Amino acid sequence: MGIFHHSSRSSFVRSHTDVGPESLALSLHSNSSQRCSIGLRSAGQSSSSTQDSVIHVFMDLALCTAAQSYPIDIHRRKLFLWFSHLPQEEKQFGGYFSPETMHVDPLILERNPEERLGLLSPCLQTKNSSFPSVTVEQLFEPTDAWSEDRGLNVLLYGAVGTGKSTVIRKLVLDWCTGTTLANFKLLVPFSCEDLNQLSKMTSLRDLVSRKYLHLKKHPLLSGEGNQAKDVLFLFNGMEKIQLDFRIGSTELCSDPNEALLPGVVVVNLLRKYLLPEASILVTTRLSALDRIPQKYVSRYAQICGFSDPDRQRAYFTSRLLQQSGKTAHNQEAQALIELLYLSLQRESQLAAACFLPSYCWLTCATLHFLHFTNVNAPIRTLTGIYTSFLRLNFGGEVLGTGAGTNVPIQGHHSSLMLYVVRTVGKLAFDGVTYKRTSFSERELEQWIGGKTKTDEELHQLAMFRTDVLDFFLAPCVGNEKYLSQDLSENDERRYVFAVPAMQEYLAALYMVLGENKSALEKLTRQVSVAIGQATEDVNALMNILSKFIPLRIFAIFNLLKLFPKLFEKIRSRNKGSIAKTMAAEMFRTEDSYNEDVLDQVEQSLLGVHGPQPKQYSEGQPFELYPIFMGGLLHYGNRVLLQQLGCSIQSSTVAQITLALRKYLVRELSKPQPPEELMDLLVLLYEFQNPRLTAEVLASIRAIRLTNIRMTPIKCFVLSSVLSCTPPSYHLEELDLSSCLLTHDLLQMLWPAFRHTHNLNLQFNSLGPESCILLRDLLLDPKILIRSLQLCDNPLLDSGAHTLLESLPKNQSLTHLSLMHTGLGDRGALDLAKRLQQHTGLQELNVAYNNIGDNAALTLVDACREHPSIHTVHLYLNPLSDVGKKSLYVRGVARGHSSSGRRVKVLASVTEGSDISEDWHPILSVIRENASSWDRERIKQQLKVFLTDLEWGRQQQQSFWKRLHFRKVEKGVKQTLQMLEKDTPSKRSHK
């Protein structure tokens, strides 16, 4: 036998000398049973044969190890592919992330068995904790209780949102790449939720091969010898499977091939009765911690989230700094991270929320939405982000009925999210209704668990309080910020929602789901269905008896048919009340002076740096509440909510939408402040209903967003909403003055410009590169812009030259304002050359552009010869007295001119020796813009105006005309005094 094997071994080695590693591995795998059955030779063999035998043994062992490692290599590759898959929610970050680049390890503390129930929820407590911080790999290092023939059972636990699933995913990926837990040859992860769905009895080996076919009949799982010491089992979410450690209920089993229920298999593994050498890692929530008896747990470890600002900052950096390859985006992201870090270091409410990695994710997702939205990314909404956030944390979660080891965990399927809505959502709704953001412990008891009666409800409440309540509510950090005067006198500890917007989201969900119905409304559906069924039977009977019953009596019986319609009418009225509430909350008078909701969301995350803004509202504004209600009606969000067990019917959406349209159109008939108008656009965007959007916007003819700080998301919202309207829809005015617009933002607004007649882009940061886009805008035949105002944008000569290239082919422009854009003489001369190529222009404003006498005279001559220009603005330019007089004379058409037109030239508050008809508008323009213009130059120009007025007054003989000159002089002097009083130095000391 030995000779035969030697010859076969030699031939095998020779036959595989030149093959590649993959072919060799396949051959080794196919002949593993034969090669692994070889033993040692007897001691009586010769030295040469002994040497050959030793070589044979080592070769056999090497080949046997290779044969075993081959399916493990497959296992590593497949696990890596499976666990590298990111949830759908991660795609909103643009797809730039991988688990390796975005992972930050949360704090893990090893706990003593006696103190394992001591909760460390507030982040401040973990800083002073005496428990050592460990890694998962350190938890499997040998201890005094550990021996070669007995593996470790490690129980890793934590509340919702602390990062258990993320840690497990990273652990599996690191094992696949060989960077951690290298002492385990095989890692076998299981989802307890998946195991709980299996009702068929199966053995451990079949259970493994059922999930991982490539590990079928792997020798490490055979139970022979101590091979299982190289195996680590991972059971994630132990609270989702029924485990019963009582001997009378769960039989003992040590055979990996014996078929048992999945729960029994897990129990025997934890008992160390089945594969005792194997190590086990179990993750669970706090409420299920004692479902495994203490004697079966080697080590307890608690995941405590991000307990310090440095971990939180590392998380934000790993996500926000990887937006794209653009340097500008990285610079903006770095600035956001610095603002976040300042807020975290102050131990603000945000720092308390970001103690949970889940809220770090929500913070990053929201900031990415606010600052890095682009036209190429998929449509994302703020409501969608919060809905996705809840689906990530509560998707598929049900609330069990008991906490004992012998009570089925999921015997009664109750959606955990629906339970959240009916408890925490009810609390949130009460806070929004009465303008409150903080709640006492007594109020929490009242709203969360005040009416529990049965044992089942008490068990559910206990699990909810332990696992979920701290996820939504956190101790109030800054009481003076959250408490009103009447509540601050109470020394009782108060709680707030971890993220302020979450209160408004849950309140909106509570409202849209109809959980705020009265007792009559709750009975409506049941009574309607019951009466509807009764009327079907009655109708059949009436059809028979109608021939015998008198007509009057028969009519009384037919009244039964009215009941279902009557109750349906009550239900529809309830939907109408939801729409009315949305509209009323949307246009609250006291909230009109608040910043728009997107700025409020950003400030809640980044804080307010610098002087505190003046607040006009006495109470806390809840302007996100109606916007979330609209967003929850969107089909995509309803699908996600359906997965969470919160169903919003299409009929409900239709009824609310119909009523909402009526209320919105009625409210928009009144003038709205820019902030309220921006909030309305956000509501329509969150709703994602093009038909409703078009119908509401049909009643709007002007969108004035003056002084709104436009950001990428706001520009995207405006363009997206206006894109829902038909091509025939046009705004009379789109006012985007003083909105901090840049070239990149202007590109995002292109779809909005298609629907605009009068476009106001004054007081922004549009440079020469923006003129390329504006030129293309004017050249587009589908865009009919009549008035374009570009005052106070640094266009310069080069930008103006590019913009004026559109004049020959544009036929719609009638008013062009280039005031204070840095034109100079060169730009004015270029404009004079191109004016004759555009026949529709009527008014031209080139005031305050450093234009001299000669260029101004040339421009006025060109305007005089133009067929339609009637007004030219040239004030605040360095014109001499002679030049201004010449401009006034040139403005009158020459005697041989066939048109006989007069061009009004506004060069000063005077025209020759008379008062200009437009002196008041000129002074108004100066007053409005003095804060952003060169004050010394404006004061110098006002003194020139006074000189002109004094000279003109001296030329007048009429007392009334001299009195008029005095009146204008008084207005100029008042403007001059205003500038001298409000100097930059004085303003800085205010």
Protein Blocks (a to p, Z undefined) as FASTA:
>chain_A
ZZmmmmmmmmmmmmmmmpcfklmmmmmmmmmmmmmmpccddfkbcfklmmmmmmmmmmmm
mmmmmmmmmmmmmmmmmmmmmmmpccfklmmnoopacfklmpccdddddddfklmmpccf
blklmmmpcbdcddfklmmgccfkbcfklccdddddddehilpmmmmmmmmmmmmnopgo
klpmbdcdddfklmmmpmbdcdfklmmmmmmmmlgoiaklnopajllmmpccddehkllp
ccdfbfklmccdfbfkbccdfklmmmmmmnomgoklbccdddddfklmmmpcfklpfbdc
ddebjabfklmmmmmmmmmmmmbmcfklmmmmmmmmmmmmmmmmnopaklmmmmpmklmm
mmmmmmmmmmmgcfkbccddfklmmmmmmmmmmgoiacdfbfbfkbcfklpccdfklmmm
mmmmmmmmmmmmnopabdcfklmmmmmmmmgfbfmlmmmmmmmmmmmmmmmpccdfblml
mpcfklmmpmbdcdddfblklmmmmmmmmmmnopmpcfklmmmmmmmmmmmmmmmmmmmm
mmmmmmmpcfklmmmmmmmmmmmmmmmmmmmmmmmmmmmmmmmmmmgfklmmpccfklmm
mmmmnopedjddddfbfbdcdfklmmmmmmmmpmklmmmmmmnopacdfklmmmmmmmmm
mmmmmmmmpccdfklmmmmmmmmmmnopaklmmmmmmmpcbdcfehiacdfklmmmmmmm
mmmpcfklccfbdcfehklpafklmmmmmmmmmmcfbdcfehiabdfklmmmmmmmmmpm
kbccfbdcfehiakbjmlmmmmmmmmmmpckbmbdcfehkhnommlmmmmmmmmmmpckb
fbdcfehkhpafklmmmmmmmmmmpmkbcbdcfehiacdfklmmmmmmmmpccfklmnlp
acdddfbfbehjaccfklmmmmmmmmmmmmmmcfklmmmmmmmmmmmmmmmmmmpmbfkl
mmmmmmmmmmmmmmmmmmmmmgfklmmmZZ
